[in-house]
Amino acid sequence: MPSSHRARARLRALCGAAVLLTAGAGVPAAAAGTAPAWSVSPSAGGGTRPAQDGRPYFYAEGVPGTVLQDKVAVTNPGGRPLTVRLRGADADNTGTGALSLRERSTDTGAWITFARREVKIPARTRAEVPFTVTVPADATPGDHPGAVVASANGRDSGVSVHLRVSGPTLSALTVERVRVTGGRISYDLVNRGNTVLTPRLAVRADGVLGRALDRRPRTLPVELLPGRRVTLSEPWKDAPALDSVRVRLTVTAGGGAHGEATTTKRFVPWAAVVGTCAVILAAGGAAFWFVRRRRRANGGNDGSSENSEHGENSGNLGSQEIQGSWS
């Protein structure tokens, strides 16, 4: 195992001539009328797992205190020289689970050192730049995802670095904050272990009226990094209109990771309820108005009859009195 001091000395000695330039070899020709784009990739013969047919990412593994070595290849297929700047970065998850890079590196990105951080590559040439990953003596065991990032002509391009520090590993996963709203089931996934996980999710909902939902386990399009929390959701377009259901989410991942969480949801067709109440209130109001008007009409007729009878009696009395005075 090379020491950190000797590795840095070797890296400084290589700075003047370590960048291998290969003119024309393996450089694709640009299509007519299109501007060729530069690219970055792992060197075919470098790393702890070299592959002659190319590697999709860098893989490195070692105990704390190890200095690991590899090479990154930058290809310039254009007709002009290209200046490329190299840096290391820490990988991260966005809030919705997509992979991203942290602006400030404190983990793998900070442990990466290049023979040259800035490389000028002639036209139609591939450059291979050595770099080291110095694992601190107090690094925690497990996965430390990062990336090698190249920048040129206003564009960034990167290659993943899968770094594993030797030692005990733990795969642990929890599902939290399950809620049902707006035709979707939302939830949080949290990686409680120290390894990268690819979760599988199963969803089940049981209601008073029977099974409302049953989705078999499926792999989620997420690489959940250690210690990260993401918020995901599942569509539920055929949710019941009237029921009380218990929703259960079960997540699993490699290494025996397992987690469950439940929530309850009452489905009430409020539009129908409000419409029914409105009809009932309208009918009640109409009945009340009709009865009151009927009573008023009946009360008016009784008063007229009484007044009419009273008037007739008064007329008779008046006539009798007059007749008596004339006699």
URLIN-V526911 format. One record per residue. N is the residue number from 1. RES is the residue in one letter. SS is DSSP state (H for helix, E for strand, C for the rest). PSI is psi in whole degrees, -180 to 180 (* if undefined). Layout:
n: [N | N]
res: [RES | RES]
ss: [SS | SS]
psi: [PSI | PSI]
//
This chain:
n: [1 | 2 | 3 | 4 | 5 | 6 | 7 | 8 | 9 | 10 | 11 | 12 | 13 | 14 | 15 | 16 | 17 | 18 | 19 | 20 | 21 | 22 | 23 | 24 | 25 | 26 | 27 | 28 | 29 | 30 | 31 | 32 | 33 | 34 | 35 | 36 | 37 | 38 | 39 | 40 | 41 | 42 | 43 | 44 | 45 | 46 | 47 | 48 | 49 | 50 | 51 | 52 | 53 | 54 | 55 | 56 | 57 | 58 | 59 | 60 | 61 | 62 | 63 | 64 | 65 | 66 | 67 | 68 | 69 | 70 | 71 | 72 | 73 | 74 | 75 | 76 | 77 | 78 | 79 | 80 | 81 | 82 | 83 | 84 | 85 | 86 | 87 | 88 | 89 | 90 | 91 | 92 | 93 | 94 | 95 | 96 | 97 | 98 | 99 | 100 | 101 | 102 | 103 | 104 | 105 | 106 | 107 | 108 | 109 | 110 | 111 | 112 | 113 | 114 | 115 | 116 | 117 | 118 | 119 | 120 | 121 | 122 | 123 | 124 | 125 | 126 | 127 | 128 | 129 | 130 | 131 | 132 | 133 | 134 | 135 | 136 | 137 | 138 | 139 | 140 | 141 | 142 | 143 | 144 | 145 | 146 | 147 | 148 | 149 | 150 | 151 | 152 | 153 | 154 | 155 | 156 | 157 | 158 | 159 | 160 | 161 | 162 | 163 | 164 | 165 | 166 | 167 | 168 | 169 | 170 | 171 | 172 | 173 | 174 | 175 | 176 | 177 | 178 | 179 | 180 | 181 | 182 | 183 | 184 | 185 | 186 | 187 | 188 | 189 | 190 | 191 | 192 | 193 | 194 | 195 | 196 | 197 | 198 | 199 | 200 | 201 | 202 | 203 | 204 | 205 | 206 | 207 | 208 | 209 | 210 | 211 | 212 | 213 | 214 | 215 | 216 | 217 | 218 | 219 | 220 | 221 | 222 | 223 | 224 | 225 | 226 | 227 | 228 | 229 | 230 | 231 | 232 | 233 | 234 | 235 | 236 | 237 | 238 | 239 | 240 | 241 | 242 | 243 | 244 | 245 | 246 | 247 | 248 | 249 | 250 | 251 | 252 | 253 | 254 | 255 | 256 | 257 | 258 | 259 | 260 | 261 | 262 | 263 | 264 | 265 | 266 | 267 | 268 | 269 | 270 | 271 | 272 | 273 | 274 | 275 | 276 | 277 | 278 | 279 | 280 | 281 | 282 | 283 | 284 | 285 | 286 | 287 | 288 | 289 | 290 | 291 | 292 | 293 | 294 | 295 | 296 | 297 | 298 | 299 | 300 | 301 | 302 | 303 | 304 | 305 | 306 | 307 | 308 | 309 | 310 | 311 | 312 | 313 | 314 | 315 | 316 | 317 | 318 | 319 | 320 | 321 | 322 | 323 | 324 | 325 | 326 | 327]
res: [M | P | S | S | H | R | A | R | A | R | L | R | A | L | C | G | A | A | V | L | L | T | A | G | A | G | V | P | A | A | A | A | G | T | A | P | A | W | S | V | S | P | S | A | G | G | G | T | R | P | A | Q | D | G | R | P | Y | F | Y | A | E | G | V | P | G | T | V | L | Q | D | K | V | A | V | T | N | P | G | G | R | P | L | T | V | R | L | R | G | A | D | A | D | N | T | G | T | G | A | L | S | L | R | E | R | S | T | D | T | G | A | W | I | T | F | A | R | R | E | V | K | I | P | A | R | T | R | A | E | V | P | F | T | V | T | V | P | A | D | A | T | P | G | D | H | P | G | A | V | V | A | S | A | N | G | R | D | S | G | V | S | V | H | L | R | V | S | G | P | T | L | S | A | L | T | V | E | R | V | R | V | T | G | G | R | I | S | Y | D | L | V | N | R | G | N | T | V | L | T | P | R | L | A | V | R | A | D | G | V | L | G | R | A | L | D | R | R | P | R | T | L | P | V | E | L | L | P | G | R | R | V | T | L | S | E | P | W | K | D | A | P | A | L | D | S | V | R | V | R | L | T | V | T | A | G | G | G | A | H | G | E | A | T | T | T | K | R | F | V | P | W | A | A | V | V | G | T | C | A | V | I | L | A | A | G | G | A | A | F | W | F | V | R | R | R | R | R | A | N | G | G | N | D | G | S | S | E | N | S | E | H | G | E | N | S | G | N | L | G | S | Q | E | I | Q | G | S | W | S]
ss: [C | C | C | H | H | H | H | H | H | H | H | H | H | H | C | C | C | C | C | E | E | E | E | C | C | C | C | C | C | C | C | C | C | C | C | C | C | C | E | E | E | E | C | C | C | C | C | C | C | C | C | C | C | C | C | C | C | E | E | E | E | E | C | C | C | C | E | E | E | E | E | E | E | E | E | E | C | C | C | C | C | E | E | E | E | E | E | E | E | E | E | E | E | C | C | C | C | C | E | E | E | C | C | C | C | C | C | H | H | H | H | E | E | E | C | C | C | E | E | E | E | C | C | C | E | E | E | E | E | E | E | E | E | E | C | C | C | C | C | C | C | E | E | E | E | E | E | E | E | E | E | E | C | C | E | E | E | E | E | E | E | E | E | E | E | C | C | C | C | C | C | C | E | E | E | E | E | E | E | E | E | C | C | E | E | E | E | E | E | E | E | C | C | C | C | C | E | C | C | E | E | E | E | E | E | E | E | C | C | E | E | E | E | E | E | E | E | E | E | C | C | C | C | E | C | C | C | C | E | E | E | E | E | E | E | C | C | C | C | C | C | C | E | E | E | E | E | E | E | E | E | E | E | H | H | H | E | E | E | E | E | E | E | E | E | E | E | C | C | H | H | H | H | H | H | H | H | H | H | H | H | H | H | H | H | H | H | H | H | H | H | H | H | H | H | H | H | H | H | H | H | H | H | H | H | H | H | H | H | H | H | H | H | H | H | H | H | H | H | H | H | H | H | H | H | H | C]
psi: [119 | 142 | 161 | -39 | -47 | -35 | -41 | -39 | -41 | -37 | -40 | -36 | -28 | -11 | -35 | -30 | 7 | -24 | 110 | 121 | 125 | 105 | 127 | -26 | 120 | 12 | 117 | 146 | 142 | 143 | 151 | 133 | 3 | 145 | 123 | 143 | 137 | 161 | 161 | 141 | 163 | 145 | 139 | -34 | 15 | -179 | 179 | -13 | 70 | 151 | 125 | -25 | 16 | 153 | 138 | -18 | 170 | 137 | 130 | 142 | 137 | 167 | 162 | 137 | -7 | 147 | 114 | 146 | 148 | -179 | 143 | 137 | 131 | 125 | 130 | 98 | -2 | 177 | 5 | 155 | 152 | 131 | 121 | 137 | 134 | 145 | 160 | 154 | 152 | 138 | 156 | 166 | 138 | 174 | -23 | 6 | -13 | 152 | 142 | -179 | 140 | 145 | -36 | 127 | 132 | -3 | -123 | -43 | -35 | -16 | -6 | 131 | 129 | 150 | -39 | 132 | -22 | 126 | 132 | 119 | 122 | 169 | 145 | 50 | 148 | 131 | 135 | 119 | 119 | 150 | 162 | 154 | 110 | 107 | 121 | 154 | -24 | 18 | 139 | 144 | 157 | -167 | 137 | 84 | 141 | -162 | 152 | 123 | 131 | 139 | 133 | 142 | 38 | 15 | 142 | 141 | 139 | 165 | 134 | 145 | 114 | 98 | 127 | 125 | 126 | 146 | -175 | 139 | 152 | 125 | 113 | 136 | 137 | 151 | 131 | 166 | 54 | 131 | 151 | 121 | 144 | 34 | 20 | 152 | 112 | 151 | 163 | 139 | 134 | 126 | 106 | -1 | -159 | 23 | 153 | 134 | 144 | 99 | 155 | 138 | 136 | 139 | 135 | 139 | 124 | 132 | 179 | -33 | 8 | -169 | 122 | -24 | 139 | 101 | 125 | 159 | 136 | 153 | 130 | 146 | 56 | 134 | 103 | 114 | 158 | 134 | 3 | 153 | 132 | 154 | 122 | 171 | 156 | 135 | 146 | 79 | -26 | 37 | 149 | 151 | -32 | 109 | 166 | 115 | 156 | 116 | 129 | 127 | 132 | 125 | 142 | 163 | 171 | 154 | 11 | 12 | 136 | 139 | 150 | 152 | 150 | 161 | 160 | 151 | 131 | 125 | 120 | 129 | 79 | -33 | -44 | -40 | -46 | -41 | -42 | -44 | -39 | -41 | -43 | -45 | -41 | -43 | -42 | -42 | -41 | -43 | -42 | -43 | -41 | -45 | -43 | -40 | -38 | -42 | -41 | -41 | -45 | -41 | -39 | -40 | -41 | -40 | -39 | -41 | -45 | -43 | -38 | -45 | -41 | -37 | -40 | -43 | -40 | -38 | -40 | -43 | -41 | -39 | -40 | -42 | -40 | -45 | -39 | -32 | -22 | -15 | *]
//
